Amino acid sequence: MPKQDFSHVGAWVFDLDNTLYAPHVRLFDQIAVRMTRFVMETLGVDEPEANRLRTQYWKEHGTTLAGLMRVHGMDPEAYLIEVHDIDMSALTPDADLRARISALPGRKIIFTNGTAPYAERVAAARGLNGIFDAIYGVEHAGYLPKPERGAFETVFAADGLNAVAAAMFEDDPRNLAQPHAMGLRTVHVAPGPIRAAHIHHHTDDLAGFLARLV
């Protein structure tokens, strides 16, 4: 992995869930349970149907919330508060990751399809609080989710980010397609690699990858 591939980068964009902590922590499992329950109670459907809709909306609209808003006209705020009210005790501080992110030259931000308050809680539980210049949630994109281009455009414009001098780290390969098209250097963070034209690099060790950049 040539270090020079990132020599032009002055802004570093990090996804949150399964990127700034390992997937085996399974934090999102708690969110999935709460999402299913919310769909059941709001739409008056049973659990199998709620799970089917949750998965369908994620595939078709980028997030379950986006589907609920577009198909059912759901207000997002109550949903976001409910599904992100989870236990963070499975997360542990990562001093190495903190040091590696802190050492990156330039601006460092989080952009998540969750909410900014939720991201702040996750970052604090990982010992990463105070090292990011900004944290953006789906609310900052007008509730338009990644992978839609408009979500990136809105957040990047608000941040003043220069896409061709930026890099993005993300566990969901779908969410790297538009950043790649916009000129960002893309890094897929996941246990296994996926070969795709819009993915420049892959790592299963974010801290180790960052250590090779500075």
Disulfide bonds with the S-S distance in Angstrom:
none
